[in-house]
Amino acid sequence: MKPTLTRRAAYEQAQRRRAVVIATASTIIALVALVVLVPLTPGWHKVKRSFFDGDVFSDSFPRLLEAFWLDIKILLWATPFILIVALLVALARGARRPAMFPVRAFAVIYTDVLRGIPVILLVFLIGFGVPALGLSREWSNPVIWGTVTLVLSYSAYVSEVIRAGIDSVHESQRAAARSLGMTGNQTMTSVILPQAFRRIVPPLMNSFVSLQKDVALVSLIGPVEILRQAGIDKAKTANFTPYVAAAVIFLALTIPCTRLADWALARQRSRTGATTIA
């Protein structure tokens, strides 16, 4: 026998169905408007030729995909370092002992300065400034300093996310750990951090999605990654379609990650009992 829905459950189910219907209808209307109205504009044929040339797309796509591998490698190199540096900075900012004041002050300056400078400006300052010191050829590689720039910039942002997660753990958790005889380090590693990281998974994933896109800024100091390759192909063909092809490649990576972040956020809300009905 089918269980009878409570009034609240039935209401929420009806609201979900209504939301799905409205979302589907609005999406169909928007798509139809784009397909029908955009081609009617006076300059559409010029835009189509300049941005959506199928021959140029198919010709440049393999080269862009090959160049995108450098973006992936930079992303894979930078991500663990960002997490490590961000965790250290967050722990330094949360240090409570008076003797740790200089470390805490340095962490505050670090986050304030690096969050206050745009990533693109930081890429220029570090990417061109450090090699000018006369380092050996191996250490003048723009890929290295582009990666360092991303680590410095994003670790400042991620450290604040981690610090917010640590601060969200109730003080009673620390008191309970102290009552069991745990030291401060044991409390942080065994009690506070595991709870904090579970709460900050969605914002961390959003930072990861942003990092995927900002990796392209490394091309400004020389490396031929996907954005630079798209510029080279655009110059050869006098056509902007390679940039559209590069955008398609980025979307193929960022959209699944964004959906995964949304799923993690919805899962966290369901765990905490928050409603997802608008």
Secondary structure, DSSP 4 states (H G I P E B T S, - for coil): -PPPPPHHHHHHHHHHHHHHHHHHHHHHHHHHHHHHHGGGSTTHHHHHHHH--HHHHHHHHHHHHHHHHHHHHHHHHHHHHHHHHHHHHHHHHT--SGGGHHHHHHHHHHHHHHHHS-HHHHHHHHHHHTGGG---GGGG-HHHHHHHHHHHHHHHHHHHHHHHHHHHS-HHHHHHHHHTT--HHHHIIIIIHHHHHHHSHHHHHHHHHHHHHHGGGGGGGS---HHHHHHHHHHHHT-SHHHHHHHHHHHHHHHHHHHHHHHHHHHHHHHHT-----
